[in-house]
Structures are given as C-alpha cells and as structure tokens.
Amino acid sequence: MRHASNCEVSGPALTDPVRVTEIPASPSNCGLGGSAGWNSFTTEKLRTQIRDTKVAIDAQVRLEVGSFSHESTRLPESQELASCGLVSLRRSISLMCDMGGLSIFVAVLLALCGSVAAQADEPKRIEITDFVPYGREPVEYFAAKTNDAVSRLQERLQSGTVKLTADSSRGYLKSLLAELRIPTSSQLLVFSKTARNPDLIGPKHPRAIYFNDEVTVGWVPGALELELTASDPEKGITFYTLAQPTKDAPSTELQFHRKDQCLACHAGRSTFEVPGLLLRAFQTDASGKPVMGYSVMNQDSPYEKRWGGWFVVGTPPGFDHRGNLIGNEDNELDRDEPGFRASRRNLNDLERLNEYATDTSDIIAHLVLAHQTHGLNLIARVGLEARFHRRSDAEEKLVRCLVFADEPRLPRPLDAATISKSEYRAWFESQRPTAGAGRSLRQFDLQTRVFKHRLSYLIEHPMFVGLPADCRARLFARLRAGFSSQPAAPGFDHLSEAERSTLHEIVKSMD
C-alpha cells in the first residue's frame, strides 16, 4: 500500500480564550445598577477579581501575539481580531477602574462573560487542509505509548504468551499475519517503485500488501524489514517496522519499532494533513519506475483511473482500469484500447510467484482497500480535530464516505465464478455480521456497487467507536437525519427510499 504525503511543521499552539471569572450577584440588588448593598468585603473581592482578569488578559495577549511574532508570521485574521479585542478589553478595564467606574465595569463585564464563554465553547473553524498539532496534548502522537494491534502483540511477545517463527523464504511474515489475524487472501501486489526498497521492487518481484480492518503489513522479497501500519483510537494511524532474520543474524530481537520518519510521506495534503494511509496509481516503465498516474486513489476515483502499477486479478471484460500495464508499450496501447490488460485471470506468468503467501491480487480486496484507506484517513482527521476543539468540513466528508455518496458505478458486474472463488470475499463477509435481522454491513453487492448496504462497516471500527462522544453523536445524528429525511437530503439522494429506511433501522440499532 502506498502511503504518501508531506510532513508539516507548526508554530506554538494558541491557548484557549481566557475565561473571565464569574462575579456573584449581590443579595440586595442582583449585582447590577449601582453600589448600594455592596459591602467592603464584596468590593475588595471584586477589585481582586478585576485585577486577576487584567493579568489573565495580559498573558493571553502575549500568547496570542508573541507566539507568532518570533516567526515573523502574520496572525490569521480570526486570531488577529481576537487579540485586538483582548487588548481593547484590557484598556477598557484599566480606564474604568482608574475613573472609579466600578459599577459600570460590573455591568460590562457581566455582559461580556456570556459572549466570551460562548465563544470559548465553539470549536475553532479551520479548513480540512489546515495542520492539526497532533504531537501535543491531549493526543501526543509521538509519545511511546500506543493502543493498537501491533503494540498489543508486542506486549504478548514480551510476556512470552506468543512467539513468532520464521521460515527461510518469507521470514516472520506468515507467523506475523497469523498473530494479527490478517488473511493471506488479502494479498495485493504492487510493482511501481513508489515505496521503500525501490531497488527490490518491480514487475518481476512486486511488493505485497496484506491487511485487515486495523493493520496493514508490507513485505518485499529480500527486504530487511517488514513494514506495518496500525490504527490507534486516539492517535490515528501509526507506523512500525520489524526486522527480518538474516543469514548473519538468524535470530533477531522481536521488537516493533515506531517509525515516525514515515510522516515525511504519510502526513500531508493527500492524507488530510494527519498521519494516514494512501493508495497511489502510477503506470510504470518496464522496470517499475513510475511515469504517469495519480497520487491519490480512493473509493471515489473513476475506475478507469485506478490501479496503475498494481496487479489486479478477477476483472470481467469491459471493466476498464489501468492495472497490469507494464512498460511504455502497454501504456501507449492502453490509450487506444483502454483496459486491454485489465481482465487478467491469474498471475501464473510471474517467475517468483511461489515466494509469495498466495497466488493472487484479488480485485475484491482492491475494492475494499480503496474504501478503507479513504475512510480511516477521514476518521483520523475528524478525531484529531475534535480532540483539539477545531472543526472543518471533515465530518461532512466522512458522512459522504460512510454512505458511499460519491462512489462510481461498477463498469461491469463481477462474474459469479470470480465471486464464489474469492477466498478474500468469504473471509471478509464472515467478520462481525452485526447489523441485525440477518443483515451485515460486510455483505457485497459487486453487481452495480461494492457493498449491498451503503453504510460503511467502518462505523464499527475502533477508531470510529473511539471518537469523542459529542463528535460521534453528531455523526450518528447526521446519519439518522439523512436516512429519515423526506425528500432525500443532499448527500443521501443517491439512495432509494427503501434503502434509506433499511439503513435508518441499522443506524438506530447501533447508536
């Protein structure tokens, strides 16, 4: 799987807006209108609170302005206005106190308290392309502690409850897949040189990707390491390597190593500016060097633009895509005869096929991975925004993804033989059928679309379940409203009334 993006560096985070201390009402006059009824203790207490408020505002102004000034960077307009407002408030407080207008200030301060508190409770509005400071609290992405399938396997290895065994051809691969419950039938083969170990990757010896809902494993014949990604409910997508045994060191330390340098390619515009996954579609020359293609491939991509640089098996005739094209001659011919290499039935002509865990690169697994990478990246973005009290249109994009609003129609139905022989299809449909009444969000359609029910199984994923409660509630409310609206709401109008009704029942049973 090719994950790519650009690393971003951000300046210091802005603190939350200052909260003005609430002023208690006087028992005699509700605290408004004059000084009658205020005793010396109340007056002195109020003066102390005013002084503390001035100090807090001064500190906030220094943070708001100073955190940017050392970088010679202009404040965003919203922050600039907020800082100006704080400066003005500070000056007004000083003026009124100097003039002895205590009661005037009390009235003004009480009026401001509500608006400041209300603004403090509103998330900061941002764009989905804006950076989120995931390295800071409360997420602390770079902290050693993680909560994902790989870290849990590491704990089992250290406790001695499980062991990984190696074989001479694939090292720890087979044993690792078994412990992580990843089926070998999920194997997808990519031959474009757009990942680590480009010297080892090519059409004759492609890179293999294996995956389930929570983990991906990348393996290249002869590579010194296995590459893994995992899903942490709070941090999002995490990256690891595991050293393979070699002839010189047949017994290696079984230690998964976090690889944060992966973010140089895995945390940029293509992954919504957060650590994430990415599929690419690059056609190649005869050696596997990319010559043209697309840096992002997901469930919304037109099929005729998918899978350049990948082997794809099981496509019916007339289902055009750019998989299986090798070399400039194939690329030129595909322009005149689109999809002429698409309908590949097997990979038996690969010289080193026996080195791989299985002999296929199943189109059904390709279809699932295109949805899953896109959905997990959006869930990661939504979760990080919620934890840092920010909001873009990521939630709306996630809802559209979950209901397959922009999914293109399958160019041709997959034939019955391909579906019935697919070991990956059988494995996938057997996982957690929880929709009730004999329904499962993992049931395939494969005639006009990928899934029977156009509500993603990712709403049961640990990253989605682990979203902050208010964020998750908003998403479920949006889904319920979309499925129950009459007439169909935008983003749900691709669904028939009967399908919306069915999905509404499913959502109600899961919320």
C-alpha positions as CSV (number, residue, x, y, z in Angstrom):
1,M,0.0,0.0,0.0
2,R,1.5,3.3,-0.9
3,H,1.0,5.9,1.7
4,A,2.2,9.3,0.9
5,S,2.0,13.0,1.9
6,N,4.1,15.8,3.2
7,C,5.4,16.5,6.7
8,E,4.3,19.8,8.2
9,V,5.7,21.9,11.0
10,S,3.6,24.3,13.0
11,G,4.3,27.1,15.4
12,P,3.2,27.1,19.1
13,A,-0.5,26.3,19.7
14,L,-2.8,29.1,20.7
15,T,-4.2,28.7,24.1
16,D,-8.0,28.6,24.7
17,P,-9.7,32.0,25.1
18,V,-9.4,33.5,28.6
19,R,-12.4,32.8,30.8
20,V,-13.5,35.9,32.8
21,T,-14.1,35.0,36.5
22,E,-17.8,34.9,37.2
23,I,-18.9,37.7,39.6
24,P,-21.5,36.7,42.2
25,A,-24.7,38.7,42.4
26,S,-25.3,40.8,45.5
27,P,-28.2,39.5,47.6
28,S,-29.7,43.0,47.8
29,N,-29.7,44.2,44.2
30,C,-28.7,41.2,42.0
31,G,-25.3,42.8,41.4
32,L,-26.5,45.4,38.9
33,G,-27.4,49.1,38.8
34,G,-25.2,50.7,41.5
35,S,-23.2,50.3,44.6
36,A,-26.0,50.0,47.1
37,G,-25.8,46.9,49.2
38,W,-22.1,46.2,48.3
39,N,-20.1,45.8,51.5
40,S,-16.3,46.4,51.7
41,F,-15.6,42.7,51.5
42,T,-17.6,42.3,48.3
43,T,-16.0,45.4,46.8
44,E,-12.4,44.3,47.6
45,K,-13.2,40.8,46.3
46,L,-14.4,42.3,43.1
47,R,-11.3,44.5,42.8
48,T,-9.2,41.4,43.2
49,Q,-11.1,39.6,40.5
50,I,-10.8,42.5,38.2
51,R,-7.1,42.7,38.8
52,D,-6.7,38.9,38.1
53,T,-8.8,39.3,35.0
54,K,-6.5,42.1,33.7
55,V,-3.4,39.9,34.4
56,A,-5.0,36.9,32.6
57,I,-5.9,39.1,29.6
58,D,-2.4,40.5,29.5
59,A,-1.0,37.0,29.5
60,Q,-3.4,35.9,26.8
61,V,-2.5,38.9,24.6
62,R,1.2,38.0,24.9
63,L,0.5,34.4,24.0
64,E,-1.8,35.3,21.1
65,V,0.7,37.8,19.6
66,G,4.0,36.6,20.9
67,S,3.6,33.1,19.7
68,F,3.6,34.3,16.1
69,S,5.8,37.4,16.3
70,H,9.1,35.5,16.7
71,E,8.4,33.7,13.4
72,S,7.5,36.9,11.6
73,T,4.3,35.3,10.6
74,R,1.1,37.3,10.2
75,L,-1.7,36.2,12.5
76,P,-4.7,34.6,10.9
77,E,-7.5,37.1,10.7
78,S,-9.6,35.4,13.4
79,Q,-6.7,35.4,15.8
80,E,-5.7,38.9,14.9
81,L,-9.2,40.1,15.7
82,A,-9.3,38.2,18.9
83,S,-6.0,39.6,20.1
84,C,-7.2,43.1,19.2
85,G,-10.3,42.5,21.2
86,L,-8.3,41.4,24.2
87,V,-6.1,44.5,24.0
88,S,-9.2,46.7,23.8
89,L,-10.8,44.9,26.7
90,R,-7.6,45.3,28.8
91,R,-7.6,49.1,28.1
92,S,-11.3,49.5,28.9
93,I,-10.8,47.8,32.2
94,S,-7.9,50.0,33.1
95,L,-9.8,53.2,32.1
96,M,-13.0,52.3,34.0
97,C,-11.1,51.3,37.1
98,D,-8.9,54.4,37.0
99,M,-12.1,56.5,36.8
100,G,-13.7,54.7,39.6
101,G,-16.5,53.4,37.4
102,L,-16.8,50.1,39.2
103,S,-20.5,49.6,38.7
104,I,-20.2,50.4,35.0
105,F,-17.4,47.8,34.7
106,V,-19.5,45.2,36.5
107,A,-22.4,45.6,34.0
108,V,-20.0,45.5,31.0
109,L,-18.1,42.5,32.5
110,L,-21.3,40.5,33.1
111,A,-22.4,41.2,29.5
112,L,-19.1,40.1,28.2
113,C,-18.9,36.9,30.3
114,G,-21.6,35.2,28.4
115,S,-20.2,36.0,25.0
116,V,-16.7,35.1,25.9
117,A,-17.8,31.8,27.4
118,A,-20.0,31.0,24.4
119,Q,-17.1,31.8,22.0
120,A,-14.8,29.6,24.1
121,D,-17.2,26.7,23.7
122,E,-17.3,27.0,20.0
123,P,-14.7,25.0,18.1
124,K,-12.1,26.9,16.1
125,R,-13.2,26.9,12.4
126,I,-10.5,25.7,10.1
127,E,-10.1,24.1,6.7
128,I,-9.5,20.4,6.2
129,T,-6.1,21.3,4.7
130,D,-5.0,23.1,7.9
131,F,-2.5,21.5,10.1
132,V,-3.7,19.9,13.4
133,P,-1.0,19.8,16.1
134,Y,-1.3,16.1,16.8
135,G,2.1,16.0,18.6
136,R,0.8,17.9,21.5
137,E,-1.6,17.1,24.3
138,P,-4.1,15.6,24.5
139,V,-3.0,13.3,21.7
140,E,0.8,13.3,21.9
141,Y,1.2,11.3,18.7
142,F,4.9,10.9,19.2
143,A,4.7,9.5,22.8
144,A,5.9,6.0,23.1
145,K,2.7,4.5,24.4
146,T,0.2,3.4,21.8
147,N,-3.0,1.5,21.8
148,D,-3.2,-0.6,18.6
149,A,-2.9,-4.2,17.5
150,V,0.8,-4.0,17.0
151,S,1.6,-2.7,20.4
152,R,-0.7,-5.3,21.9
153,L,1.2,-8.0,20.0
154,Q,4.4,-6.6,21.3
155,E,3.1,-7.0,24.9
156,R,2.2,-10.6,24.2
157,L,5.7,-11.3,22.8
158,Q,7.4,-9.7,25.8
159,S,5.2,-11.7,28.2
160,G,6.1,-14.9,26.4
161,T,2.4,-15.8,25.7
162,V,3.1,-15.9,21.9
163,K,6.1,-16.4,19.7
164,L,6.8,-15.5,16.1
165,T,8.5,-18.1,14.0
166,A,10.5,-17.5,10.8
167,D,10.8,-19.5,7.6
168,S,13.6,-19.3,5.0
169,S,11.7,-17.6,2.3
170,R,9.5,-15.0,4.0
171,G,11.0,-14.6,7.4
172,Y,8.3,-13.7,10.1
173,L,5.6,-12.9,7.5
174,K,3.4,-16.0,7.8
175,S,3.6,-16.1,11.6
176,L,3.0,-12.4,11.9
177,L,-0.1,-12.5,9.7
178,A,-1.5,-15.3,11.8
179,E,-1.0,-13.4,15.1
180,L,-2.5,-10.2,13.7
181,R,-5.4,-12.2,12.1
182,I,-4.7,-11.0,8.7
183,P,-5.7,-13.4,5.9
184,T,-3.2,-14.2,3.2
185,S,-6.1,-13.9,0.7
186,S,-5.9,-10.1,1.3
187,Q,-2.6,-10.0,-0.6
188,L,-2.3,-7.2,-3.1
189,L,0.8,-6.9,-5.3
190,V,2.2,-3.5,-6.4
191,F,5.2,-3.2,-8.7
192,S,5.7,0.6,-9.1
193,K,8.8,1.9,-7.3
194,T,6.9,4.3,-5.1
195,A,7.6,2.8,-1.7
196,R,10.7,1.8,0.4
197,N,13.1,-0.6,-1.1
198,P,12.6,0.6,-4.7
199,D,15.7,-1.4,-5.9
200,L,13.9,-4.6,-4.8
201,I,10.5,-3.8,-6.3
202,G,9.5,-4.3,-9.9
203,P,7.1,-6.2,-12.2
204,K,9.0,-9.4,-11.6
205,H,9.1,-9.1,-7.9
206,P,6.3,-6.8,-6.6
207,R,5.7,-5.6,-3.1
208,A,2.9,-7.4,-1.3
209,I,0.4,-5.8,1.0
210,Y,-1.7,-7.7,3.5
211,F,-4.5,-6.1,5.5
212,N,-7.4,-6.4,7.8
213,D,-9.6,-3.6,9.3
214,E,-6.9,-2.4,11.7
215,V,-3.4,-3.4,10.4
216,T,-1.5,-3.5,7.1
217,V,1.7,-5.4,6.5
218,G,4.1,-4.7,3.7
219,W,6.5,-7.3,2.5
220,V,9.2,-7.3,-0.2
221,P,11.2,-10.4,-1.1
222,G,14.7,-9.9,0.2
223,A,13.9,-6.8,2.3
224,L,15.4,-6.5,5.7
225,E,12.3,-5.3,7.4
226,L,8.5,-5.8,7.4
227,E,6.5,-2.6,7.4
228,L,3.3,-2.2,9.3
229,T,0.6,0.4,9.9
230,A,-1.9,0.2,12.7
231,S,-5.0,2.0,14.0
232,D,-4.9,3.8,17.4
233,P,-8.3,5.1,18.5
234,E,-6.8,8.4,19.6
235,K,-3.5,8.9,17.7
236,G,-4.9,7.6,14.4
237,I,-2.6,5.7,12.0
238,T,0.7,4.6,13.5
239,F,3.8,3.2,11.7
240,Y,6.2,0.3,12.6
241,T,8.9,-1.9,11.2
242,L,10.0,-5.4,12.3
243,A,13.5,-6.6,11.4
244,Q,13.6,-9.8,9.5
245,P,16.1,-12.6,10.3
246,T,19.1,-12.8,8.1
247,K,21.8,-15.4,7.4
248,D,24.2,-13.3,9.6
249,A,21.6,-12.8,12.3
250,P,19.1,-15.6,12.1
251,S,17.6,-14.8,15.4
252,T,16.6,-11.1,15.6
253,E,15.2,-9.2,18.5
254,L,11.4,-9.3,18.1
255,Q,10.8,-5.6,18.6
256,F,8.4,-3.5,16.6
257,H,9.9,0.0,16.1
258,R,7.8,3.1,15.7
259,K,8.8,4.9,12.5
260,D,7.8,8.5,12.9
261,Q,10.0,9.5,10.0
262,C,7.4,7.8,7.8
263,L,5.4,11.0,8.3
264,A,7.7,12.7,5.7
265,C,5.5,10.8,3.3
266,H,2.4,9.9,5.4
267,A,1.1,13.2,6.9
268,G,0.3,15.8,4.2
269,R,-2.3,17.1,1.8
270,S,-3.1,13.7,0.5
271,T,-4.0,12.3,3.9
272,F,-5.8,15.4,5.1
273,E,-2.7,16.7,6.9
274,V,-2.8,14.0,9.6
275,P,-0.9,10.7,9.8
276,G,-2.6,8.4,7.4
277,L,-2.7,5.9,4.6
278,L,-2.5,6.5,0.9
279,L,-3.0,4.4,-2.3
280,R,-1.4,5.6,-5.4
281,A,-2.0,4.6,-9.1
282,F,1.2,5.1,-11.2
283,Q,1.8,3.5,-14.5
284,T,5.4,2.4,-14.9
285,D,8.1,1.7,-17.4
286,A,9.4,-1.9,-17.8
287,S,11.4,-1.7,-14.6
288,G,8.6,-0.4,-12.4
289,K,9.7,3.3,-12.4
290,P,6.6,5.5,-12.3
291,V,6.0,7.5,-15.5
292,M,2.4,8.8,-15.1
293,G,-0.6,8.5,-12.8
294,Y,-2.4,9.7,-9.7
295,S,-1.0,10.4,-6.2
296,V,-4.4,9.6,-4.6
297,M,-6.6,6.6,-5.3
298,N,-9.7,6.1,-3.2
299,Q,-13.4,4.9,-3.3
300,D,-14.4,7.9,-5.3
301,S,-11.8,7.5,-8.1
302,P,-13.2,6.6,-11.5
303,Y,-12.3,3.0,-12.2
304,E,-10.6,3.8,-15.5
305,K,-8.0,5.8,-13.5
306,R,-7.3,3.2,-10.8
307,W,-4.6,0.7,-10.1
308,G,-1.7,1.8,-12.3
309,G,1.3,0.0,-11.0
310,W,-0.7,-2.8,-9.4
311,F,-1.5,-6.4,-10.4
312,V,-5.3,-6.9,-10.4
313,V,-6.9,-10.4,-10.9
314,G,-10.5,-11.2,-11.5
315,T,-11.8,-8.2,-13.5
316,P,-14.5,-9.1,-16.0
317,P,-14.2,-8.0,-19.7
318,G,-15.4,-4.4,-20.2
319,F,-14.3,-3.3,-16.6
320,D,-11.6,-0.9,-17.7
321,H,-8.8,0.1,-15.3
322,R,-5.0,0.7,-15.5
323,G,-3.9,-2.3,-13.6
324,N,-1.4,-4.8,-15.1
325,L,0.1,-2.3,-17.5
326,I,3.9,-2.8,-17.7
327,G,6.2,-0.7,-19.8
328,N,5.7,2.2,-22.2
329,E,4.4,0.0,-25.0
330,D,1.5,-1.1,-22.7
331,N,0.9,2.4,-21.7
332,E,0.7,3.7,-25.3
333,L,-1.6,0.9,-26.4
334,D,-3.9,1.5,-23.4
335,R,-4.7,4.9,-24.7
336,D,-6.1,3.4,-27.9
337,E,-7.6,0.3,-26.2
338,P,-8.5,1.3,-22.7
339,G,-8.4,-1.7,-20.3
340,F,-6.8,-4.1,-22.7
341,R,-4.7,-5.6,-19.8
342,A,-7.5,-5.3,-17.2
343,S,-9.0,-8.7,-17.5
344,R,-6.2,-10.8,-16.0
345,R,-7.3,-14.1,-14.7
346,N,-4.2,-15.2,-12.8
347,L,-0.5,-14.4,-12.1
348,N,1.0,-17.6,-13.2
349,D,3.5,-15.9,-15.5
350,L,5.3,-14.3,-12.6
351,E,8.6,-16.0,-12.2
352,R,8.8,-15.7,-8.4
353,L,5.1,-16.2,-7.6
354,N,5.9,-19.2,-5.4
355,E,7.8,-16.9,-3.0
356,Y,4.5,-15.1,-2.0
357,A,2.0,-16.2,0.6
358,T,-0.7,-16.8,-2.1
359,D,-1.0,-16.6,-5.9
360,T,-3.5,-13.7,-6.4
361,S,-4.1,-9.9,-6.2
362,D,-7.9,-10.1,-5.9
363,I,-10.0,-7.3,-7.3
364,I,-12.4,-7.6,-4.4
365,A,-9.6,-6.9,-1.9
366,H,-8.6,-3.9,-4.1
367,L,-12.2,-2.5,-3.9
368,V,-12.3,-2.9,-0.1
369,L,-8.9,-1.3,0.4
370,A,-9.8,1.8,-1.7
371,H,-12.7,2.4,0.6
372,Q,-11.0,1.6,3.8
373,T,-7.9,3.8,3.4
374,H,-10.1,6.8,2.5
375,G,-12.5,6.2,5.4
376,L,-9.8,5.7,8.0
377,N,-8.0,8.8,6.9
378,L,-11.2,10.8,7.4
379,I,-11.9,9.2,10.7
380,A,-8.4,10.1,11.9
381,R,-8.8,13.7,10.7
382,V,-12.2,14.1,12.4
383,G,-11.0,12.6,15.6
384,L,-7.9,14.8,15.8
385,E,-10.0,17.9,15.1
386,A,-12.5,17.0,17.8
387,R,-9.7,16.4,20.4
388,F,-8.1,19.8,19.6
389,H,-11.5,21.6,19.6
390,R,-11.4,22.5,15.9
391,R,-13.7,21.9,13.1
392,S,-13.6,21.8,9.3
393,D,-15.8,20.1,6.8
394,A,-14.1,16.8,7.6
395,E,-17.2,15.4,9.4
396,E,-19.4,16.1,6.3
397,K,-16.8,14.4,4.1
398,L,-16.7,11.5,6.4
399,V,-20.5,11.1,6.3
400,R,-20.4,11.1,2.5
401,C,-17.7,8.5,2.6
402,L,-19.7,6.3,5.0
403,V,-22.8,6.3,2.8
404,F,-20.8,6.0,-0.5
405,A,-22.2,9.2,-1.8
406,D,-19.5,9.7,-4.4
407,E,-18.9,6.0,-5.3
408,P,-18.9,5.4,-9.1
409,R,-21.0,2.7,-10.5
410,L,-19.1,-0.6,-11.3
411,P,-18.5,-0.6,-15.0
412,R,-19.4,-4.3,-15.2
413,P,-20.8,-6.8,-12.7
414,L,-18.2,-9.2,-11.3
415,D,-19.0,-12.7,-12.6
416,A,-20.3,-15.4,-10.3
417,A,-17.2,-17.6,-10.7
418,T,-14.9,-14.8,-9.6
419,I,-17.1,-14.0,-6.6
420,S,-17.5,-17.6,-5.5
421,K,-13.8,-18.5,-5.8
422,S,-12.6,-15.4,-3.9
423,E,-11.2,-16.5,-0.5
424,Y,-10.9,-12.9,0.5
425,R,-14.7,-12.3,-0.1
426,A,-15.5,-15.3,2.0
427,W,-13.2,-14.1,4.8
428,F,-14.5,-10.5,4.7
429,E,-18.2,-11.4,4.8
430,S,-17.6,-13.7,7.8
431,Q,-16.3,-10.9,10.0
432,R,-18.7,-9.5,12.7
433,P,-22.1,-9.5,11.0
434,T,-23.8,-7.1,13.5
435,A,-26.5,-5.2,11.6
436,G,-29.3,-7.4,12.8
437,A,-32.2,-9.2,11.1
438,G,-29.7,-11.2,9.0
439,R,-28.1,-8.1,7.6
440,S,-24.5,-7.2,7.6
441,L,-22.6,-4.1,6.6
442,R,-20.0,-6.6,5.1
443,Q,-22.3,-8.1,2.5
444,F,-21.1,-7.5,-1.0
445,D,-23.2,-6.5,-4.0
446,L,-20.5,-6.5,-6.8
447,Q,-23.1,-6.0,-9.5
448,T,-23.6,-2.2,-9.6
449,R,-21.7,-1.2,-6.5
450,V,-19.2,-2.7,-4.0
451,F,-21.5,-3.3,-0.9
452,K,-25.1,-4.3,-0.6
453,H,-25.8,-1.8,2.2
454,R,-24.4,1.6,1.5
455,L,-23.4,2.3,5.1
456,S,-19.8,1.5,5.8
457,Y,-18.6,-1.2,8.2
458,L,-16.1,1.4,9.4
459,I,-18.7,2.7,11.8
460,E,-17.8,-0.4,13.9
461,H,-14.1,0.3,13.6
462,P,-12.2,1.0,16.9
463,M,-11.2,4.4,15.6
464,F,-14.8,5.4,14.9
465,V,-16.1,3.9,18.2
466,G,-13.3,5.7,20.0
467,L,-14.2,9.2,18.7
468,P,-15.0,11.8,21.4
469,A,-18.6,11.2,22.5
470,D,-20.0,14.6,21.2
471,C,-18.3,14.1,17.8
472,R,-19.7,10.5,17.4
473,A,-23.1,11.7,18.5
474,R,-23.1,14.4,15.8
475,L,-22.2,11.9,13.1
476,F,-24.9,9.5,14.1
477,A,-27.4,12.3,14.2
478,R,-26.4,13.3,10.7
479,L,-26.8,9.8,9.5
480,R,-30.2,9.4,11.2
481,A,-31.4,12.7,9.7
482,G,-30.1,11.8,6.3
483,F,-31.7,8.4,6.2
484,S,-35.1,9.6,7.5
485,S,-35.4,12.9,5.5
486,Q,-38.2,13.3,3.0
487,P,-37.4,14.1,0.3
488,A,-33.9,12.8,0.3
489,A,-31.3,15.2,1.6
490,P,-28.2,16.2,-0.3
491,G,-25.6,13.5,0.2
492,F,-28.3,10.9,0.6
493,D,-30.2,11.3,-2.6
494,H,-28.3,8.5,-4.3
495,L,-30.2,6.1,-2.0
496,S,-33.7,4.9,-2.7
497,E,-36.4,5.5,-0.1
498,A,-36.4,1.8,0.7
499,E,-32.6,1.7,1.1
500,R,-32.7,4.8,3.3
501,S,-35.3,3.1,5.5
502,T,-33.3,0.0,5.9
503,L,-30.1,1.9,6.8
504,H,-32.1,4.1,9.2
505,E,-33.1,0.9,11.1
506,I,-29.5,-0.3,11.1
507,V,-28.2,3.0,12.5
508,K,-30.8,3.1,15.2
509,S,-29.8,-0.4,16.3
510,M,-26.1,0.6,16.5
511,D,-26.2,4.2,18.0
